[in-house]
């Protein structure tokens, strides 16, 4: 049962962070990449062979997954520690 809660908390936070990261970076890519006069040439705007909101959205999704897994594990450890 302990592994179930670990998996559930990690998956839930990973999903939340992935969706949030995708939305946030898609908005950033749509507003800053490929806009005449701004000339954004960051890593996010050229990720995975795409440009603009598409590339930033993919980058945000992957970054959100990584952060969500880390935060999910930290939350699980803190809950386990304070439960004692």
N, C-alpha and C positions, 0 to 999 in steps of 0.2 A: 504494500500500500504506500510505503514511503516513496518508492520510485514513481508511482503514479502521480503523486503530488509534485514531485520534481519535474516530471515531464509536462504535466499540465501547466504549471506556473511558467516554465520556460517557453512553452509553445504559445501561451497566451501573451506574454510580454513580447516575444519575438514578433508575433503577428501585429500587435499594436504598434511597436516601434517600426516595423517594416512598412506598414501602411502610412504612418506619419512621415517617415523619411521619404517615401516615394512622393507623397503629396507636396511636402515642403521643397524638395529638390526639383520637382516638376514645375512648381511655381517660379522658383529661382531661374531655372533654365528657360522658361517661357518669357520671363521678363528681362533677362540679361544676355542670353546667348543669341547670336544672329540678329541683334538689334542694330540698325544703322546708327553709327555714331558712338556706340558704347565699346565695341570691339573686345568683347570678353574672350579671352584665350586661356581659360583655366582648364585644369585637368577634367573637371566634371563635364564641360561643354564638348569634349572630344572623346568621351568614354565609349568604348565598344563599337567604334565605327559609325556612330550616329551623331547628330547635332541637336542642340537646343533642348527642349523639354524632354524629348525621348531619352537622350543619353543621361541627362541629370536625374530623370526618374528611375532609370535602371540603377544608377550609382546610389541613389538614396535608398532604394529597396535593399540592395546588398549591404550598405552601411547600417541601415536600420535592423537588419537581421543579425548582424554581428553584435551590435550594441544591445539588442533585445536578449540575445543568449547570455551575454555577460551580466546584464541587469537581472535576468531571471535566476541565474545561479546565485548571485549575491543576495537576492531577496529570499531564496530558499535557505541559504546558509544562515541568514539573520533570523528567520523564523525558527529554524531548528535550534539556533543558539539561545534565543530568548524563551523558547518553550520549556527549556530545562529548569 
